[in-house]
Amino acid sequence: MATTAAQEYRQFIGGDWVAAADDSTFEDRDPFTGDVVATVAAGGAADARRAIETAAAAAESWAATPPAERQMIFLRAADALEARRDEVVSLLARETGSGFGFGMFQMGFVPNLLRQTAALAYAPIGTVIPSDTGVFSMGLRKPVGVVGAIAPWNAALILSARSIAAPLALGNTVVLKPSEWSPVVGGLIWGEVFTAAGLPAGVLNVVTHAPGAAAAVGDELVSHPAVRRLDFTGSTETGRRLAEAAGRHLKRIVLELGGSNPLIVLADADVDYAVNASTFGAFLHQGQICMSARRIIVERGVADEFVEKLVAKTETLKAGDPKEHDTVIGPLINEDALATVKGRVEAAVAAGAKVLAGGEAVGPCYRATVLTDVPLTAQVCSNEAFAPLKTYPKKIDELFADVPESVRRSMNTASEGIAKRLYPAFLRCFSRARRSRSWIGSTTLTRHGSGRIRESSSVIRPRLSHSPRRRRPRSLRGSCRENAAPEALSPPPRARRSGPRARPRTAGSQRRSASCAGARAARPRRARAARPRPRRPRPRHRRAARRRDSSGRRGRTSA
């Protein structure tokens, strides 16, 4: 495969491409081959301060820009990005080790995200506030000014776009700090895209930095008084430090952090479907996604079959060059990440875990790995592992003596979590709901503010009307029942009356209705004589008599 020549990139500040304040640079390398992808400006605190002041100067004019103009800029940006699809997918592979499938997913997602965000320019910005004195009170939302955005490297295109899109569309200016592992596809590319779309100078600024030098830029974003809001996506440890620093400056911050996410397979699940779904959920982009499934919990009745099929599936996943389209497991982002995975697997094995598949590095890649009999207290179970790892809890048979309690205990073991997955068999009906129009029951487990898990069952059914007078869209409507078993779910009886005066039918009223219906059926019907229908008189202006003249033509009589 031909090697692409390295390009030189500068920072994007005030609509211009500028070097770092001290003219320093760093090499952005391919995580698989080690080749230099780009030479990038290594900015610092002075560069971040310059970018913030530039964004603050452009904030007032950008906030006053008509929503139609802001909307058109986003629509043009989506088109400009889409026109560079192959280039961006290749850059995602060379800079972040993203496989072809995940790269194409990002390129399909982000242009649509920009088009959806374009509608925010017309979002309502006012609220009428109730008043005790009869005075008309109204609250208006205004752009806050400068937003500092810190984006990660793992889904570089998606997460960087998400951190800047909404603030820009709502009239704010942005200073973006991409990760040092994805400075181009997670940051500087947006300078090119939005410049082509016609974004005014200074509205978006991108500051890059060398590996290990993020603190200087991050501290400036947190401490500078012109930055009014912060957005961070990354590890829990870094997010905690940023939140503490933002609190000292009384700044609001939006955080999306790491997750050690469980996936639960119940005994009534379709095992083949669950195996494919869990493989995709755990190994996409080498498991370097915050929502990846880390801990797999299988009910006793299907555990053996599930594990056997999962191990066979895992051993077929190709590890290697992400630029080859059939590669599933690409490289980890850097050598430190590879060393961390090795250390955690070795520690789990020393604590009694067993390796069923993988468990070894192949160059910069780590094979898709399945571990079983892993203690719940092991670090690979309780903390996020950005790697292609799946773990099972220790003593599966004992753990599932009481399924609901086991689910709660397993989900609450880890200190962090973003996504919870549950695979019972009846969930598969959801994909066929629109075709079959059948009743569907699904169980959802949600984490509430108290940190505990609460269970509920939901029912989804279609409500269609074939009456020509009341046409409804042919879509699914949902209703919810608490603590109902899926097999016991049935359609509720149709209400006789709707509105505030409607009352539920009691057992007594149902018996009275049944007895009245029986009495009506037994009563003989009397034949009614047909009555002549009265003739409606014609209006005065139509009572003029018509006659035929001698020529056979009709005409009105003269007065």
Secondary structure, 3 states (H helix, E strand, C coil): CCCCCCEEECEEECCEEECCCCCCEEEEECCCCCCEEEEEECCCHHHHHHHHHHHHHHHHHHHCCCHHHHHHHHHHHHHHHHCCHHHHHHHHHHHHCCCHHHHHHHHHHHHHHHHHHHHHHHCCCEEEECCCCCCCEEEECCCCCEEEEECCCCCHHHHHHHHHHHHHHCCCEEEEECCCCCCHHHHHHHHHHHHHHCCCCCCEEECCCCCCCHHHHHHHHHHCCCEEEEEEECCHHHHHHHHHHHHHCCCEEEEECCCCEEEEECCCCCHHHHHHHHHHHHHHHHHCCCCCEEEEEECHHHHHHHHHHHHHHHCCCCECCCCCCCCCECECCCHHHHHHHHHHHHHHHHCCCEEEECCCEECCEECCEEEEEECCCCHHHHCCCCCCEEEEECCHHHHCCCHHHHHHHHHCCCCCCCCCEEECHHHHHHHHHHHHCCCEEEEEEEECCCCCEEEEEEEEEECCCCCCCCCCCCCEEEEEECCCCHHHCCCCCCCCCCCCCCCCCCHHHHHHHHHHHHHHHHCCCCCCCCCCCCCCCCCHHHCCCEEECCCCCEEECCC
